[in-house]
Amino acid sequence: MTHNIACYRCGASLAELSLPFSRQDECPGCANYLHVCMMCSDFDRHVPKQCREDDAEEVIEKARLNFCEWFVPTATAFDPSRRAVEDQANTALSALFDSGAEQPANTDSQISDAEKLFK
């Protein structure tokens, strides 16, 4: 049976995986576990404990693998706007660390100057 569920984190299609997802199933796109609160149909940021299932035990880290018996994956877990924010942050982070790569590598004169400090 096919389904149109996508990974909550990267948006990759999970159609190749059969339902119900096993506890150890991982996304083929980003290798994150799928049995997490953020993939569940009961996950709701606007209710207490962020879960609409009253009988479910509270899970503190919503993006971590858990043992919840009430888990039912939803096709609406992926949020493209959240992904855009993550991509923007990764681009800024890359730009921050790549700027140092443009500087020339240590030259002989720099090494000799540094050695003079210890003489």
C-alpha positions as CSV (number, residue, x, y, z in Angstrom):
1,M,0.0,0.0,0.0
2,T,1.5,3.4,-1.0
3,H,1.4,6.5,1.1
4,N,2.6,10.1,0.6
5,I,4.4,10.6,3.9
6,A,7.5,12.7,3.8
7,C,10.3,13.0,6.4
8,Y,9.6,15.8,9.0
9,R,13.2,17.0,8.7
10,C,14.3,16.9,5.0
11,G,11.0,16.3,3.1
12,A,12.3,13.1,1.4
13,S,9.6,10.7,0.3
14,L,9.1,7.7,2.6
15,A,6.9,5.9,0.1
16,E,9.4,3.0,-0.2
17,L,9.0,2.2,3.6
18,S,6.0,0.2,4.6
19,L,3.5,1.2,7.2
20,P,3.5,1.0,10.2
21,F,7.1,2.3,10.5
22,S,9.3,0.2,12.7
23,R,10.9,1.9,15.7
24,Q,14.3,1.7,13.9
25,D,13.2,3.0,10.5
26,E,15.4,5.9,9.2
27,C,14.8,8.5,6.5
28,P,16.6,7.5,3.3
29,G,17.4,11.2,2.7
30,C,18.8,12.4,6.0
31,A,19.2,9.2,8.1
32,N,17.1,10.5,11.0
33,Y,14.9,8.1,12.9
34,L,11.2,8.4,11.9
35,H,9.5,7.1,15.1
36,V,9.7,10.6,16.7
37,C,7.0,12.9,18.0
38,M,7.5,15.4,15.2
39,M,6.3,12.7,12.7
40,C,3.2,11.8,14.7
41,S,-0.3,12.8,13.9
42,D,-0.9,13.6,17.6
43,F,2.0,16.1,17.7
44,D,0.8,19.7,18.2
45,R,3.0,22.6,19.3
46,H,0.0,24.4,20.7
47,V,-1.2,21.9,23.3
48,P,0.3,20.9,26.7
49,K,3.2,18.5,26.3
50,Q,2.8,19.1,22.6
51,C,0.7,15.9,22.2
52,R,-3.0,15.5,21.7
53,E,-3.0,12.0,23.1
54,D,-3.9,12.3,26.8
55,D,-2.7,8.8,27.7
56,A,0.7,9.1,26.0
57,E,3.8,9.5,28.3
58,E,5.5,12.8,27.9
59,V,8.5,12.9,25.6
60,I,10.9,15.8,26.3
61,E,12.9,15.7,23.1
62,K,10.3,15.7,20.2
63,A,12.9,14.9,17.5
64,R,14.5,11.9,19.2
65,L,13.6,8.3,18.8
66,N,11.0,7.1,21.4
67,F,8.9,4.2,22.4
68,C,5.4,5.8,22.2
69,E,2.7,3.3,21.6
70,W,0.3,5.9,20.2
71,F,2.6,6.8,17.3
72,V,0.9,7.2,13.9
73,P,2.9,9.0,11.2
74,T,1.4,11.9,9.4
75,A,1.8,13.3,5.9
76,T,1.8,16.9,7.2
77,A,4.9,16.6,9.3
78,F,7.3,18.3,6.8
79,D,7.3,22.1,7.0
80,P,9.1,23.7,4.0
81,S,9.4,27.0,5.8
82,R,11.3,25.4,8.7
83,R,13.6,23.7,6.1
84,A,14.2,27.1,4.4
85,V,15.3,28.6,7.8
86,E,17.6,25.6,8.4
87,D,19.2,26.0,4.9
88,Q,19.7,29.7,5.4
89,A,21.5,29.0,8.8
90,N,23.7,26.4,7.1
91,T,24.6,28.8,4.4
92,A,25.5,31.5,6.9
93,L,27.6,29.0,8.9
94,S,29.4,27.8,5.8
95,A,30.2,31.4,4.8
96,L,31.5,32.1,8.3
97,F,34.0,29.3,8.2
98,D,34.8,29.4,4.4
99,S,36.0,33.0,4.7
100,G,39.1,31.8,6.6
101,A,40.0,29.5,3.7
102,E,40.8,32.5,1.4
103,Q,43.8,33.5,3.6
104,P,47.1,32.2,2.3
105,A,48.7,29.3,4.1
106,N,51.6,29.8,6.4
107,T,54.6,31.0,4.5
108,D,58.2,30.6,5.4
109,S,58.5,34.2,6.6
110,Q,55.6,33.7,9.0
111,I,57.1,30.6,10.4
112,S,60.5,32.3,10.9
113,D,58.8,35.2,12.6
114,A,57.1,32.9,15.0
115,E,60.3,31.0,15.7
116,K,62.0,34.3,16.6
117,L,59.5,34.8,19.4
118,F,61.0,31.7,21.2
119,K,64.7,32.6,20.8
